[in-house]
Amino acid sequence: MTTSPDGSVVNEIGCRATVLRLWDYLDHALADSQRLEVDQHLRDCSACAEHFGFARAFLDALPASWPRPIDTEPLRRRVVERLREVGFSLP
Ligand SMILES: [Zn+2]
């Protein structure tokens, strides 16, 4: 056990336990005590800190890689128009 900056006692956890909490940590889904344990481990372990840093950067980059919304209405109109030309009755 160790003491956090606010004076509370924090259990020391290993790399495996830390990495198992990775996504919940990044999703802010951990209980305070578990988050403090991860924070403590990340201060002491550069390998896990690097791993978490990469995961955080990956999550931050995702929105920029998603396709932007496109206006599908012109395409819909052309498809409907063409279907009518070939005899389909559409509302
Ligand atoms: Zn570690």
PDB file of the backbone (N, CA, C, O) and the ligand in Angstrom, with CONECT records:
HET     ZN  A 101       1
ATOM      1  N   MET A   1       0.839  -1.189   0.000  1.00  0.00           N
ATOM      2  CA  MET A   1       0.000   0.000   0.000  1.00  0.00           C
ATOM      3  C   MET A   1       0.875   1.240   0.000  1.00  0.00           C
ATOM      4  O   MET A   1       2.014   1.226   0.465  1.00  0.00           O
ATOM      5  N   THR A   2       0.307   2.315  -0.537  1.00  0.00           N
ATOM      6  CA  THR A   2       0.997   3.591  -0.552  1.00  0.00           C
ATOM      7  C   THR A   2      -0.030   4.680  -0.266  1.00  0.00           C
ATOM      8  O   THR A   2      -1.221   4.394  -0.145  1.00  0.00           O
ATOM      9  N   THR A   3       0.408   5.877  -0.163  1.00  0.00           N
ATOM     10  CA  THR A   3      -0.499   6.975   0.146  1.00  0.00           C
ATOM     11  C   THR A   3      -0.608   7.903  -1.052  1.00  0.00           C
ATOM     12  O   THR A   3       0.402   8.286  -1.643  1.00  0.00           O
ATOM     13  N   SER A   4      -1.831   8.263  -1.407  1.00  0.00           N
ATOM     14  CA  SER A   4      -2.044   9.173  -2.530  1.00  0.00           C
ATOM     15  C   SER A   4      -1.773  10.606  -2.090  1.00  0.00           C
ATOM     16  O   SER A   4      -1.642  10.871  -0.895  1.00  0.00           O
ATOM     17  N   PRO A   5      -1.687  11.536  -3.044  1.00  0.00           N
ATOM     18  CA  PRO A   5      -1.437  12.942  -2.675  1.00  0.00           C
ATOM     19  C   PRO A   5      -2.477  13.514  -1.715  1.00  0.00           C
ATOM     20  O   PRO A   5      -2.170  14.425  -0.946  1.00  0.00           O
ATOM     21  N   ASP A   6      -3.709  12.990  -1.751  1.00  0.00           N
ATOM     22  CA  ASP A   6      -4.733  13.523  -0.845  1.00  0.00           C
ATOM     23  C   ASP A   6      -4.732  12.831   0.514  1.00  0.00           C
ATOM     24  O   ASP A   6      -5.576  13.114   1.365  1.00  0.00           O
ATOM     25  N   GLY A   7      -3.776  11.920   0.711  1.00  0.00           N
ATOM     26  CA  GLY A   7      -3.639  11.285   2.012  1.00  0.00           C
ATOM     27  C   GLY A   7      -4.325   9.947   2.145  1.00  0.00           C
ATOM     28  O   GLY A   7      -4.140   9.261   3.151  1.00  0.00           O
ATOM     29  N   SER A   8      -5.123   9.550   1.147  1.00  0.00           N
ATOM     30  CA  SER A   8      -5.795   8.256   1.249  1.00  0.00           C
ATOM     31  C   SER A   8      -4.832   7.130   0.892  1.00  0.00           C
ATOM     32  O   SER A   8      -3.863   7.313   0.156  1.00  0.00           O
ATOM     33  N   VAL A   9      -5.134   5.971   1.439  1.00  0.00           N
ATOM     34  CA  VAL A   9      -4.283   4.811   1.207  1.00  0.00           C
ATOM     35  C   VAL A   9      -4.676   4.158  -0.112  1.00  0.00           C
ATOM     36  O   VAL A   9      -5.859   3.964  -0.391  1.00  0.00           O
ATOM     37  N   VAL A  10      -3.679   3.824  -0.914  1.00  0.00           N
ATOM     38  CA  VAL A  10      -3.920   3.228  -2.226  1.00  0.00           C
ATOM     39  C   VAL A  10      -3.210   1.885  -2.280  1.00  0.00           C
ATOM     40  O   VAL A  10      -2.019   1.784  -1.986  1.00  0.00           O
ATOM     41  N   ASN A  11      -3.961   0.854  -2.662  1.00  0.00           N
ATOM     42  CA  ASN A  11      -3.336  -0.454  -2.836  1.00  0.00           C
ATOM     43  C   ASN A  11      -2.445  -0.442  -4.064  1.00  0.00           C
ATOM     44  O   ASN A  11      -2.788   0.154  -5.085  1.00  0.00           O
ATOM     45  N   GLU A  12      -1.318  -1.092  -3.965  1.00  0.00           N
ATOM     46  CA  GLU A  12      -0.446  -1.211  -5.129  1.00  0.00           C
ATOM     47  C   GLU A  12      -0.941  -2.369  -5.974  1.00  0.00           C
ATOM     48  O   GLU A  12      -1.205  -3.458  -5.464  1.00  0.00           O
ATOM     49  N   ILE A  13      -1.062  -2.128  -7.258  1.00  0.00           N
ATOM     50  CA  ILE A  13      -1.491  -3.169  -8.185  1.00  0.00           C
ATOM     51  C   ILE A  13      -0.415  -3.353  -9.237  1.00  0.00           C
ATOM     52  O   ILE A  13       0.400  -2.461  -9.475  1.00  0.00           O
ATOM     53  N   GLY A  14      -0.421  -4.516  -9.860  1.00  0.00           N
ATOM     54  CA  GLY A  14       0.590  -4.843 -10.848  1.00  0.00           C
ATOM     55  C   GLY A  14       0.170  -4.429 -12.245  1.00  0.00           C
ATOM     56  O   GLY A  14      -0.910  -3.878 -12.458  1.00  0.00           O
ATOM     57  N   CYS A  15       1.066  -4.715 -13.201  1.00  0.00           N
ATOM     58  CA  CYS A  15       0.826  -4.337 -14.588  1.00  0.00           C
ATOM     59  C   CYS A  15      -0.432  -5.017 -15.133  1.00  0.00           C
ATOM     60  O   CYS A  15      -1.243  -4.376 -15.802  1.00  0.00           O
ATOM     61  N   ARG A  16      -0.594  -6.314 -14.849  1.00  0.00           N
ATOM     62  CA  ARG A  16      -1.745  -7.027 -15.401  1.00  0.00           C
ATOM     63  C   ARG A  16      -3.052  -6.426 -14.898  1.00  0.00           C
ATOM     64  O   ARG A  16      -3.963  -6.171 -15.686  1.00  0.00           O
ATOM     65  N   ALA A  17      -3.148  -6.200 -13.601  1.00  0.00           N
ATOM     66  CA  ALA A  17      -4.374  -5.609 -13.044  1.00  0.00           C
ATOM     67  C   ALA A  17      -4.605  -4.216 -13.606  1.00  0.00           C
ATOM     68  O   ALA A  17      -5.747  -3.808 -13.817  1.00  0.00           O
ATOM     69  N   THR A  18      -3.523  -3.486 -13.848  1.00  0.00           N
ATOM     70  CA  THR A  18      -3.655  -2.138 -14.401  1.00  0.00           C
ATOM     71  C   THR A  18      -4.193  -2.187 -15.820  1.00  0.00           C
ATOM     72  O   THR A  18      -5.129  -1.464 -16.163  1.00  0.00           O
ATOM     73  N   VAL A  19      -3.597  -3.046 -16.648  1.00  0.00           N
ATOM     74  CA  VAL A  19      -4.013  -3.115 -18.052  1.00  0.00           C
ATOM     75  C   VAL A  19      -5.443  -3.637 -18.172  1.00  0.00           C
ATOM     76  O   VAL A  19      -6.171  -3.231 -19.078  1.00  0.00           O
ATOM     77  N   LEU A  20      -5.851  -4.521 -17.282  1.00  0.00           N
ATOM     78  CA  LEU A  20      -7.229  -5.013 -17.314  1.00  0.00           C
ATOM     79  C   LEU A  20      -8.242  -3.889 -17.050  1.00  0.00           C
ATOM     80  O   LEU A  20      -9.408  -3.998 -17.430  1.00  0.00           O
ATOM     81  N   ARG A  21      -7.800  -2.833 -16.410  1.00  0.00           N
ATOM     82  CA  ARG A  21      -8.687  -1.701 -16.124  1.00  0.00           C
ATOM     83  C   ARG A  21      -8.573  -0.593 -17.164  1.00  0.00           C
ATOM     84  O   ARG A  21      -9.195   0.460 -17.024  1.00  0.00           O
ATOM     85  N   LEU A  22      -7.780  -0.826 -18.204  1.00  0.00           N
ATOM     86  CA  LEU A  22      -7.462   0.227 -19.176  1.00  0.00           C
ATOM     87  C   LEU A  22      -8.697   0.926 -19.718  1.00  0.00           C
ATOM     88  O   LEU A  22      -8.830   2.143 -19.589  1.00  0.00           O
ATOM     89  N   TRP A  23      -9.613   0.155 -20.332  1.00  0.00           N
ATOM     90  CA  TRP A  23     -10.750   0.801 -21.011  1.00  0.00           C
ATOM     91  C   TRP A  23     -11.720   1.420 -20.031  1.00  0.00           C
ATOM     92  O   TRP A  23     -12.267   2.492 -20.291  1.00  0.00           O
ATOM     93  N   ASP A  24     -11.944   0.756 -18.902  1.00  0.00           N
ATOM     94  CA  ASP A  24     -12.824   1.361 -17.899  1.00  0.00           C
ATOM     95  C   ASP A  24     -12.202   2.653 -17.362  1.00  0.00           C
ATOM     96  O   ASP A  24     -12.912   3.617 -17.078  1.00  0.00           O
ATOM     97  N   TYR A  25     -10.889   2.666 -17.227  1.00  0.00           N
ATOM     98  CA  TYR A  25     -10.200   3.873 -16.768  1.00  0.00           C
ATOM     99  C   TYR A  25     -10.412   5.001 -17.769  1.00  0.00           C
ATOM    100  O   TYR A  25     -10.775   6.115 -17.392  1.00  0.00           O
ATOM    101  N   LEU A  26     -10.184   4.707 -19.040  1.00  0.00           N
ATOM    102  CA  LEU A  26     -10.317   5.732 -20.078  1.00  0.00           C
ATOM    103  C   LEU A  26     -11.771   6.159 -20.263  1.00  0.00           C
ATOM    104  O   LEU A  26     -12.042   7.281 -20.690  1.00  0.00           O
ATOM    105  N   ASP A  27     -12.709   5.260 -19.938  1.00  0.00           N
ATOM    106  CA  ASP A  27     -14.138   5.602 -20.015  1.00  0.00           C
ATOM    107  C   ASP A  27     -14.641   6.258 -18.726  1.00  0.00           C
ATOM    108  O   ASP A  27     -15.831   6.550 -18.607  1.00  0.00           O
ATOM    109  N   HIS A  28     -13.753   6.490 -17.768  1.00  0.00           N
ATOM    110  CA  HIS A  28     -14.127   7.076 -16.473  1.00  0.00           C
ATOM    111  C   HIS A  28     -15.194   6.215 -15.789  1.00  0.00           C
ATOM    112  O   HIS A  28     -16.128   6.728 -15.173  1.00  0.00           O
ATOM    113  N   ALA A  29     -15.031   4.899 -15.914  1.00  0.00           N
ATOM    114  CA  ALA A  29     -16.028   3.977 -15.369  1.00  0.00           C
ATOM    115  C   ALA A  29     -15.521   3.248 -14.120  1.00  0.00           C
ATOM    116  O   ALA A  29     -16.207   2.365 -13.604  1.00  0.00           O
ATOM    117  N   LEU A  30     -14.352   3.598 -13.639  1.00  0.00           N
ATOM    118  CA  LEU A  30     -13.820   2.931 -12.450  1.00  0.00           C
ATOM    119  C   LEU A  30     -14.289   3.623 -11.181  1.00  0.00           C
ATOM    120  O   LEU A  30     -14.521   4.832 -11.156  1.00  0.00           O
ATOM    121  N   ALA A  31     -14.420   2.832 -10.139  1.00  0.00           N
ATOM    122  CA  ALA A  31     -14.663   3.411  -8.820  1.00  0.00           C
ATOM    123  C   ALA A  31     -13.436   4.243  -8.436  1.00  0.00           C
ATOM    124  O   ALA A  31     -12.330   3.977  -8.907  1.00  0.00           O
ATOM    125  N   ASP A  32     -13.632   5.231  -7.597  1.00  0.00           N
ATOM    126  CA  ASP A  32     -12.535   6.124  -7.212  1.00  0.00           C
ATOM    127  C   ASP A  32     -11.322   5.366  -6.701  1.00  0.00           C
ATOM    128  O   ASP A  32     -10.186   5.688  -7.048  1.00  0.00           O
ATOM    129  N   SER A  33     -11.569   4.351  -5.871  1.00  0.00           N
ATOM    130  CA  SER A  33     -10.441   3.611  -5.290  1.00  0.00           C
ATOM    131  C   SER A  33      -9.650   2.876  -6.375  1.00  0.00           C
ATOM    132  O   SER A  33      -8.421   2.820  -6.323  1.00  0.00           O
ATOM    133  N   GLN A  34     -10.356   2.318  -7.351  1.00  0.00           N
ATOM    134  CA  GLN A  34      -9.673   1.620  -8.447  1.00  0.00           C
ATOM    135  C   GLN A  34      -8.922   2.607  -9.345  1.00  0.00           C
ATOM    136  O   GLN A  34      -7.821   2.313  -9.812  1.00  0.00           O
ATOM    137  N   ARG A  35      -9.518   3.768  -9.582  1.00  0.00           N
ATOM    138  CA  ARG A  35      -8.847   4.784 -10.405  1.00  0.00           C
ATOM    139  C   ARG A  35      -7.565   5.263  -9.721  1.00  0.00           C
ATOM    140  O   ARG A  35      -6.545   5.464 -10.380  1.00  0.00           O
ATOM    141  N   LEU A  36      -7.617   5.442  -8.421  1.00  0.00           N
ATOM    142  CA  LEU A  36      -6.424   5.870  -7.691  1.00  0.00           C
ATOM    143  C   LEU A  36      -5.324   4.818  -7.770  1.00  0.00           C
ATOM    144  O   LEU A  36      -4.144   5.153  -7.873  1.00  0.00           O
ATOM    145  N   GLU A  37      -5.717   3.534  -7.722  1.00  0.00           N
ATOM    146  CA  GLU A  37      -4.722   2.459  -7.846  1.00  0.00           C
ATOM    147  C   GLU A  37      -4.059   2.501  -9.221  1.00  0.00           C
ATOM    148  O   GLU A  37      -2.846   2.324  -9.338  1.00  0.00           O
ATOM    149  N   VAL A  38      -4.861   2.737 -10.259  1.00  0.00           N
ATOM    150  CA  VAL A  38      -4.295   2.829 -11.610  1.00  0.00           C
ATOM    151  C   VAL A  38      -3.396   4.063 -11.716  1.00  0.00           C
ATOM    152  O   VAL A  38      -2.288   3.985 -12.246  1.00  0.00           O
ATOM    153  N   ASP A  39      -3.879   5.199 -11.209  1.00  0.00           N
ATOM    154  CA  ASP A  39      -3.068   6.424 -11.253  1.00  0.00           C
ATOM    155  C   ASP A  39      -1.713   6.197 -10.581  1.00  0.00           C
ATOM    156  O   ASP A  39      -0.672   6.606 -11.096  1.00  0.00           O
ATOM    157  N   GLN A  40      -1.749   5.536  -9.422  1.00  0.00           N
ATOM    158  CA  GLN A  40      -0.504   5.284  -8.694  1.00  0.00           C
ATOM    159  C   GLN A  40       0.425   4.402  -9.521  1.00  0.00           C
ATOM    160  O   GLN A  40       1.623   4.669  -9.617  1.00  0.00           O
ATOM    161  N   HIS A  41      -0.134   3.349 -10.116  1.00  0.00           N
ATOM    162  CA  HIS A  41       0.694   2.455 -10.914  1.00  0.00           C
ATOM    163  C   HIS A  41       1.290   3.196 -12.112  1.00  0.00           C
ATOM    164  O   HIS A  41       2.459   3.001 -12.446  1.00  0.00           O
ATOM    165  N   LEU A  42       0.486   4.045 -12.756  1.00  0.00           N
ATOM    166  CA  LEU A  42       0.973   4.761 -13.941  1.00  0.00           C
ATOM    167  C   LEU A  42       2.100   5.740 -13.579  1.00  0.00           C
ATOM    168  O   LEU A  42       2.967   6.021 -14.405  1.00  0.00           O
ATOM    169  N   ARG A  43       2.083   6.253 -12.353  1.00  0.00           N
ATOM    170  CA  ARG A  43       3.174   7.133 -11.924  1.00  0.00           C
ATOM    171  C   ARG A  43       4.477   6.348 -11.761  1.00  0.00           C
ATOM    172  O   ARG A  43       5.569   6.882 -11.958  1.00  0.00           O
ATOM    173  N   ASP A  44       4.341   5.086 -11.402  1.00  0.00           N
ATOM    174  CA  ASP A  44       5.532   4.279 -11.096  1.00  0.00           C
ATOM    175  C   ASP A  44       5.999   3.406 -12.243  1.00  0.00           C
ATOM    176  O   ASP A  44       7.127   2.914 -12.209  1.00  0.00           O
ATOM    177  N   CYS A  45       5.164   3.193 -13.271  1.00  0.00           N
ATOM    178  CA  CYS A  45       5.491   2.209 -14.309  1.00  0.00           C
ATOM    179  C   CYS A  45       5.430   2.871 -15.687  1.00  0.00           C
ATOM    180  O   CYS A  45       4.348   3.153 -16.201  1.00  0.00           O
ATOM    181  N   SER A  46       6.575   3.109 -16.265  1.00  0.00           N
ATOM    182  CA  SER A  46       6.600   3.799 -17.553  1.00  0.00           C
ATOM    183  C   SER A  46       6.017   2.940 -18.677  1.00  0.00           C
ATOM    184  O   SER A  46       5.459   3.475 -19.635  1.00  0.00           O
ATOM    185  N   ALA A  47       6.140   1.611 -18.568  1.00  0.00           N
ATOM    186  CA  ALA A  47       5.588   0.737 -19.614  1.00  0.00           C
ATOM    187  C   ALA A  47       4.075   0.863 -19.677  1.00  0.00           C
ATOM    188  O   ALA A  47       3.510   1.022 -20.759  1.00  0.00           O
ATOM    189  N   CYS A  48       3.417   0.795 -18.532  1.00  0.00           N
ATOM    190  CA  CYS A  48       1.957   0.936 -18.510  1.00  0.00           C
ATOM    191  C   CYS A  48       1.551   2.361 -18.873  1.00  0.00           C
ATOM    192  O   CYS A  48       0.561   2.563 -19.575  1.00  0.00           O
ATOM    193  N   ALA A  49       2.302   3.342 -18.404  1.00  0.00           N
ATOM    194  CA  ALA A  49       1.981   4.734 -18.746  1.00  0.00           C
ATOM    195  C   ALA A  49       2.029   4.920 -20.257  1.00  0.00           C
ATOM    196  O   ALA A  49       1.179   5.604 -20.825  1.00  0.00           O
ATOM    197  N   GLU A  50       3.023   4.313 -20.913  1.00  0.00           N
ATOM    198  CA  GLU A  50       3.122   4.425 -22.361  1.00  0.00           C
ATOM    199  C   GLU A  50       1.944   3.711 -23.029  1.00  0.00           C
ATOM    200  O   GLU A  50       1.368   4.220 -23.990  1.00  0.00           O
ATOM    201  N   HIS A  51       1.595   2.539 -22.519  1.00  0.00           N
ATOM    202  CA  HIS A  51       0.469   1.772 -23.057  1.00  0.00           C
ATOM    203  C   HIS A  51      -0.829   2.582 -22.940  1.00  0.00           C
ATOM    204  O   HIS A  51      -1.599   2.667 -23.896  1.00  0.00           O
ATOM    205  N   PHE A  52      -1.061   3.164 -21.785  1.00  0.00           N
ATOM    206  CA  PHE A  52      -2.279   3.969 -21.580  1.00  0.00           C
ATOM    207  C   PHE A  52      -2.235   5.216 -22.460  1.00  0.00           C
ATOM    208  O   PHE A  52      -3.262   5.634 -22.995  1.00  0.00           O
ATOM    209  N   GLY A  53      -1.072   5.802 -22.609  1.00  0.00           N
ATOM    210  CA  GLY A  53      -0.946   6.989 -23.456  1.00  0.00           C
ATOM    211  C   GLY A  53      -1.309   6.685 -24.897  1.00  0.00           C
ATOM    212  O   GLY A  53      -1.975   7.478 -25.563  1.00  0.00           O
ATOM    213  N   PHE A  54      -0.862   5.521 -25.375  1.00  0.00           N
ATOM    214  CA  PHE A  54      -1.195   5.122 -26.738  1.00  0.00           C
ATOM    215  C   PHE A  54      -2.699   4.918 -26.875  1.00  0.00           C
ATOM    216  O   PHE A  54      -3.300   5.388 -27.841  1.00  0.00           O
ATOM    217  N   ALA A  55      -3.311   4.225 -25.925  1.00  0.00           N
ATOM    218  CA  ALA A  55      -4.757   3.965 -25.987  1.00  0.00           C
ATOM    219  C   ALA A  55      -5.545   5.268 -25.955  1.00  0.00           C
ATOM    220  O   ALA A  55      -6.531   5.418 -26.676  1.00  0.00           O
ATOM    221  N   ARG A  56      -5.111   6.206 -25.122  1.00  0.00           N
ATOM    222  CA  ARG A  56      -5.803   7.495 -25.048  1.00  0.00           C
ATOM    223  C   ARG A  56      -5.663   8.248 -26.376  1.00  0.00           C
ATOM    224  O   ARG A  56      -6.630   8.838 -26.858  1.00  0.00           O
ATOM    225  N   ALA A  57      -4.471   8.229 -26.964  1.00  0.00           N
ATOM    226  CA  ALA A  57      -4.259   8.904 -28.248  1.00  0.00           C
ATOM    227  C   ALA A  57      -5.105   8.246 -29.341  1.00  0.00           C
ATOM    228  O   ALA A  57      -5.644   8.930 -30.212  1.00  0.00           O
ATOM    229  N   PHE A  58      -5.218   6.917 -29.289  1.00  0.00           N
ATOM    230  CA  PHE A  58      -6.042   6.190 -30.261  1.00  0.00           C
ATOM    231  C   PHE A  58      -7.501   6.638 -30.149  1.00  0.00           C
ATOM    232  O   PHE A  58      -8.139   6.933 -31.159  1.00  0.00           O
ATOM    233  N   LEU A  59      -8.022   6.687 -28.938  1.00  0.00           N
ATOM    234  CA  LEU A  59      -9.408   7.113 -28.745  1.00  0.00           C
ATOM    235  C   LEU A  59      -9.619   8.554 -29.196  1.00  0.00           C
ATOM    236  O   LEU A  59     -10.652   8.891 -29.775  1.00  0.00           O
ATOM    237  N   ASP A  60      -8.631   9.398 -28.923  1.00  0.00           N
ATOM    238  CA  ASP A  60      -8.755  10.801 -29.321  1.00  0.00           C
ATOM    239  C   ASP A  60      -8.747  10.955 -30.842  1.00  0.00           C
ATOM    240  O   ASP A  60      -9.347  11.886 -31.379  1.00  0.00           O
ATOM    241  N   ALA A  61      -8.057  10.027 -31.541  1.00  0.00           N
ATOM    242  CA  ALA A  61      -7.938  10.126 -32.998  1.00  0.00           C
ATOM    243  C   ALA A  61      -9.163   9.568 -33.718  1.00  0.00           C
ATOM    244  O   ALA A  61      -9.391   9.903 -34.881  1.00  0.00           O
ATOM    245  N   LEU A  62      -9.946   8.735 -33.065  1.00  0.00           N
ATOM    246  CA  LEU A  62     -11.087   8.088 -33.728  1.00  0.00           C
ATOM    247  C   LEU A  62     -12.083   9.065 -34.351  1.00  0.00           C
ATOM    248  O   LEU A  62     -12.440   8.893 -35.517  1.00  0.00           O
ATOM    249  N   PRO A  63     -12.542  10.072 -33.631  1.00  0.00           N
ATOM    250  CA  PRO A  63     -13.544  10.953 -34.238  1.00  0.00           C
ATOM    251  C   PRO A  63     -13.065  11.595 -35.536  1.00  0.00           C
ATOM    252  O   PRO A  63     -13.863  11.797 -36.451  1.00  0.00           O
ATOM    253  N   ALA A  64     -11.780  11.917 -35.632  1.00  0.00           N
ATOM    254  CA  ALA A  64     -11.261  12.553 -36.837  1.00  0.00           C
ATOM    255  C   ALA A  64     -11.255  11.598 -38.018  1.00  0.00           C
ATOM    256  O   ALA A  64     -11.220  12.039 -39.167  1.00  0.00           O
ATOM    257  N   SER A  65     -11.291  10.297 -37.754  1.00  0.00           N
ATOM    258  CA  SER A  65     -11.227   9.334 -38.847  1.00  0.00           C
ATOM    259  C   SER A  65     -12.610   8.875 -39.304  1.00  0.00           C
ATOM    260  O   SER A  65     -12.730   8.174 -40.309  1.00  0.00           O
ATOM    261  N   TRP A  66     -13.659   9.268 -38.567  1.00  0.00           N
ATOM    262  CA  TRP A  66     -15.017   8.868 -38.972  1.00  0.00           C
ATOM    263  C   TRP A  66     -15.436   9.658 -40.197  1.00  0.00           C
ATOM    264  O   TRP A  66     -15.077  10.828 -40.336  1.00  0.00           O
ATOM    265  N   PRO A  67     -16.192   9.030 -41.087  1.00  0.00           N
ATOM    266  CA  PRO A  67     -16.653   9.780 -42.254  1.00  0.00           C
ATOM    267  C   PRO A  67     -17.601  10.898 -41.843  1.00  0.00           C
ATOM    268  O   PRO A  67     -18.416  10.751 -40.932  1.00  0.00           O
ATOM    269  N   ARG A  68     -17.472  11.993 -42.527  1.00  0.00           N
ATOM    270  CA  ARG A  68     -18.365  13.115 -42.233  1.00  0.00           C
ATOM    271  C   ARG A  68     -19.754  12.789 -42.759  1.00  0.00           C
ATOM    272  O   ARG A  68     -19.892  12.048 -43.732  1.00  0.00           O
ATOM    273  N   PRO A  69     -20.767  13.330 -42.132  1.00  0.00           N
ATOM    274  CA  PRO A  69     -22.117  13.103 -42.654  1.00  0.00           C
ATOM    275  C   PRO A  69     -22.216  13.657 -44.075  1.00  0.00           C
ATOM    276  O   PRO A  69     -21.717  14.742 -44.373  1.00  0.00           O
ATOM    277  N   ILE A  70     -22.860  12.902 -44.927  1.00  0.00           N
ATOM    278  CA  ILE A  70     -23.024  13.369 -46.305  1.00  0.00           C
ATOM    279  C   ILE A  70     -24.504  13.575 -46.583  1.00  0.00           C
ATOM    280  O   ILE A  70     -25.371  12.983 -45.940  1.00  0.00           O
ATOM    281  N   ASP A  71     -24.762  14.426 -47.553  1.00  0.00           N
ATOM    282  CA  ASP A  71     -26.142  14.702 -47.949  1.00  0.00           C
ATOM    283  C   ASP A  71     -26.557  13.633 -48.953  1.00  0.00           C
ATOM    284  O   ASP A  71     -26.102  13.641 -50.096  1.00  0.00           O
ATOM    285  N   THR A  72     -27.422  12.716 -48.526  1.00  0.00           N
ATOM    286  CA  THR A  72     -27.836  11.619 -49.397  1.00  0.00           C
ATOM    287  C   THR A  72     -29.087  11.967 -50.201  1.00  0.00           C
ATOM    288  O   THR A  72     -29.499  11.188 -51.061  1.00  0.00           O
ATOM    289  N   GLU A  73     -29.694  13.114 -49.938  1.00  0.00           N
ATOM    290  CA  GLU A  73     -30.934  13.465 -50.616  1.00  0.00           C
ATOM    291  C   GLU A  73     -30.780  13.553 -52.137  1.00  0.00           C
ATOM    292  O   GLU A  73     -31.635  13.014 -52.839  1.00  0.00           O
ATOM    293  N   PRO A  74     -29.756  14.189 -52.686  1.00  0.00           N
ATOM    294  CA  PRO A  74     -29.607  14.226 -54.152  1.00  0.00           C
ATOM    295  C   PRO A  74     -29.509  12.821 -54.748  1.00  0.00           C
ATOM    296  O   PRO A  74     -30.076  12.565 -55.810  1.00  0.00           O
ATOM    297  N   LEU A  75     -28.808  11.921 -54.092  1.00  0.00           N
ATOM    298  CA  LEU A  75     -28.702  10.545 -54.584  1.00  0.00           C
ATOM    299  C   LEU A  75     -30.074   9.867 -54.525  1.00  0.00           C
ATOM    300  O   LEU A  75     -30.465   9.179 -55.468  1.00  0.00           O
ATOM    301  N   ARG A  76     -30.802  10.057 -53.425  1.00  0.00           N
ATOM    302  CA  ARG A  76     -32.132   9.465 -53.309  1.00  0.00           C
ATOM    303  C   ARG A  76     -33.035   9.950 -54.438  1.00  0.00           C
ATOM    304  O   ARG A  76     -33.750   9.155 -55.049  1.00  0.00           O
ATOM    305  N   ARG A  77     -33.003  11.255 -54.718  1.00  0.00           N
ATOM    306  CA  ARG A  77     -33.852  11.805 -55.792  1.00  0.00           C
ATOM    307  C   ARG A  77     -33.494  11.188 -57.142  1.00  0.00           C
ATOM    308  O   ARG A  77     -34.391  10.851 -57.915  1.00  0.00           O
ATOM    309  N   ARG A  78     -32.204  11.033 -57.442  1.00  0.00           N
ATOM    310  CA  ARG A  78     -31.787  10.444 -58.728  1.00  0.00           C
ATOM    311  C   ARG A  78     -32.226   8.990 -58.837  1.00  0.00           C
ATOM    312  O   ARG A  78     -32.646   8.549 -59.907  1.00  0.00           O
ATOM    313  N   VAL A  79     -32.134   8.246 -57.749  1.00  0.00           N
ATOM    314  CA  VAL A  79     -32.541   6.836 -57.773  1.00  0.00           C
ATOM    315  C   VAL A  79     -34.048   6.730 -57.991  1.00  0.00           C
ATOM    316  O   VAL A  79     -34.508   5.933 -58.808  1.00  0.00           O
ATOM    317  N   VAL A  80     -34.819   7.543 -57.251  1.00  0.00           N
ATOM    318  CA  VAL A  80     -36.278   7.519 -57.396  1.00  0.00           C
ATOM    319  C   VAL A  80     -36.666   7.916 -58.815  1.00  0.00           C
ATOM    320  O   VAL A  80     -37.537   7.293 -59.422  1.00  0.00           O
ATOM    321  N   GLU A  81     -36.019   8.956 -59.343  1.00  0.00           N
ATOM    322  CA  GLU A  81     -36.313   9.423 -60.707  1.00  0.00           C
ATOM    323  C   GLU A  81     -36.041   8.321 -61.730  1.00  0.00           C
ATOM    324  O   GLU A  81     -36.844   8.086 -62.634  1.00  0.00           O
ATOM    325  N   ARG A  82     -34.926   7.666 -61.578  1.00  0.00           N
ATOM    326  CA  ARG A  82     -34.573   6.602 -62.524  1.00  0.00           C
ATOM    327  C   ARG A  82     -35.543   5.424 -62.423  1.00  0.00           C
ATOM    328  O   ARG A  82     -35.932   4.853 -63.442  1.00  0.00           O
ATOM    329  N   LEU A  83     -35.931   5.060 -61.207  1.00  0.00           N
ATOM    330  CA  LEU A  83     -36.892   3.970 -61.019  1.00  0.00           C
ATOM    331  C   LEU A  83     -38.234   4.313 -61.661  1.00  0.00           C
ATOM    332  O   LEU A  83     -38.887   3.440 -62.231  1.00  0.00           O
ATOM    333  N   ARG A  84     -38.651   5.575 -61.572  1.00  0.00           N
ATOM    334  CA  ARG A  84     -39.909   5.989 -62.206  1.00  0.00           C
ATOM    335  C   ARG A  84     -39.772   5.895 -63.729  1.00  0.00           C
ATOM    336  O   ARG A  84     -40.711   5.503 -64.421  1.00  0.00           O
ATOM    337  N   GLU A  85     -38.596   6.259 -64.240  1.00  0.00           N
ATOM    338  CA  GLU A  85     -38.378   6.223 -65.698  1.00  0.00           C
ATOM    339  C   GLU A  85     -38.528   4.800 -66.236  1.00  0.00           C
ATOM    340  O   GLU A  85     -38.956   4.599 -67.373  1.00  0.00           O
ATOM    341  N   VAL A  86     -38.177   3.829 -65.417  1.00  0.00           N
ATOM    342  CA  VAL A  86     -38.258   2.451 -65.894  1.00  0.00           C
ATOM    343  C   VAL A  86     -39.570   1.783 -65.472  1.00  0.00           C
ATOM    344  O   VAL A  86     -39.727   0.571 -65.620  1.00  0.00           O
ATOM    345  N   GLY A  87     -40.511   2.575 -64.944  1.00  0.00           N
ATOM    346  CA  GLY A  87     -41.839   2.064 -64.729  1.00  0.00           C
ATOM    347  C   GLY A  87     -42.248   1.759 -63.311  1.00  0.00           C
ATOM    348  O   GLY A  87     -43.368   1.304 -63.082  1.00  0.00           O
ATOM    349  N   PHE A  88     -41.406   1.986 -62.384  1.00  0.00           N
ATOM    350  CA  PHE A  88     -41.830   1.743 -60.997  1.00  0.00           C
ATOM    351  C   PHE A  88     -42.667   2.903 -60.501  1.00  0.00           C
ATOM    352  O   PHE A  88     -42.382   4.063 -60.797  1.00  0.00           O
ATOM    353  N   SER A  89     -43.686   2.586 -59.755  1.00  0.00           N
ATOM    354  CA  SER A  89     -44.531   3.629 -59.162  1.00  0.00           C
ATOM    355  C   SER A  89     -44.110   3.784 -57.711  1.00  0.00           C
ATOM    356  O   SER A  89     -44.245   2.868 -56.900  1.00  0.00           O
ATOM    357  N   LEU A  90     -43.604   4.953 -57.411  1.00  0.00           N
ATOM    358  CA  LEU A  90     -43.106   5.201 -56.062  1.00  0.00           C
ATOM    359  C   LEU A  90     -43.891   6.329 -55.420  1.00  0.00           C
ATOM    360  O   LEU A  90     -44.350   7.235 -56.117  1.00  0.00           O
ATOM    361  N   PRO A  91     -44.050   6.294 -54.148  1.00  0.00           N
ATOM    362  CA  PRO A  91     -44.785   7.364 -53.466  1.00  0.00           C
ATOM    363  C   PRO A  91     -44.045   8.711 -53.561  1.00  0.00           C
ATOM    364  O   PRO A  91     -44.526   9.717 -53.040  1.00  0.00           O
TER     365      PRO A  91
HETATM  366 ZN    ZN A 101       2.908  -1.531 -15.244  1.00  0.00          ZN2+
END
